[in-house]
Amino acid sequence: MEHTQQGISLAVSTVIFALRPHPETGLSTPWIPLVRRITKPYEGRWALPGGWVSPEESLADAAARNLLETTALKPAYLEQLYAFGEVGRSPDGRVVSIVYWAMVRPHEAERAAEGENVRWHPADHLPKLAFDHNAIVEYALWRLRTKVGYSRIARAFLGETFTLAELREVYEAVLQRQLDPANFRRQVEGSLVPTESRVSGGRHRPPRLYRHDESIELVDNGPLASP
Amino acid sequence: MEHTQQGISLAVSTVIFALRPHPETGLSTPWIPLVRRITKPYEGRWALPGGWVSPEESLADAAARNLLETTALKPAYLEQLYAFGEVGRSPDGRVVSIVYWAMVRPHEAERAAEGENVRWHPADHLPKLAFDHNAIVEYALWRLRTKVGYSRIARAFLGETFTLAELREVYEAVLQRQLDPANFRRQVEGSLVPTESRVSGGRHRPPRLYRHDESIELVDNGPLASP
């Protein structure tokens, strides 16, 4: 293990959310990819994709590289979630982990090379993970549920255009509760732009497609440079 | 300088906001304490209070210790702001800085041992700082202005009870624009609890004192342990 002269190692981890049907209820719910550890500590346990930071790469680049190397996933963007640095969070020396997160759409999620040592898990129904990774996922889920209320984060799970029902299903999956369609329409309409298109199909009046108001940034990093 | 085997050093910095009159306009505005560097690199330049992380202390503890040692400030809480880790942000090797922030009230701000090497500066009118600290302050100001809209962060600048005018002045200082008193009252009343007390003084009908609804967390860290 690489570590500082003071005995501190700098790592990155990633929490990648995709919406998939829950194995029991069948309802859409957040899933995350996990990697089985093949070295000590916690050999054999599932863990968030991650690894060490190299001196010549930024934190976000290190997170993207480790994610790609372990899972073949390559999200359109990674946002910094939090730096976890409690003493004793690793049994094998002091490790500070900068955690990044992203939401990916189904076709992006399919890139993940699933196998014996890489597998998607429902985020609210995880085995006991390595290190403090259960607590990290719990925090990421809380941020996802909080942030959906005041940002356009739900859009990251959707394509460029979507129906109101599709957008509501994303909110329902994230918040894990049913929403009233008429109330939902009133709440989100102000941040949406109706397109001229409707869903193609045989229905008499197929639902209209919307897109988000592009004047609002997707990843709201303010004066930080976009990743 | 202490650094990792890969050549990465782990530091902490703090952005501490207090509201004080602007030196030119006299209007309340955010100020921050800065420390003059007495070592290379950037010897003689002003910088955010900070220093290295020791292996036996958490990141928040390291931030609090470095802040106390350099400025004698001891805020009631420190919240993690962001980890800055771009390659080349220090001319003297790779440094990753975990930045913490806090808002302090006037009597807390007065603890800062001002002198030749510690001084408060208006946050929107800074000299050229060491490292990327100007960009860090700009990001912290943006977060402050954004967060005041959806959290109780303004309360950190106030006492337990306050008048609507005092609360509005905090918002005006943070947002740097005047707010209509009647509109402001309508927007914030839902999150406030009126007390039985009024401001003492000789007026016929002195203004009522309010407090925030305690059912909402001040530092909204979700499932993260409170600092």
Interface residues (C-beta under 8 A of the other chain):
Chain A: E2 H3 T4 Q5 Q6 G7 I8 S9 L10 W52 V53 S54 P55 E56 E57 S58 L59 Q80 Y82 A83 G85 E86 V87 R94 V96 I98 A135 E138 Y139 W142 R143 T146 Y150 D220 G222 P223 L224
Chain B: E2 H3 T4 Q5 Q6 G7 I8 S9 L10 W52 V53 S54 P55 E56 E57 S58 L59 Q80 Y82 A83 G85 E86 V87 R94 V96 I98 A135 E138 Y139 W142 R143 T146 Y150 D220 G222 P223 L224
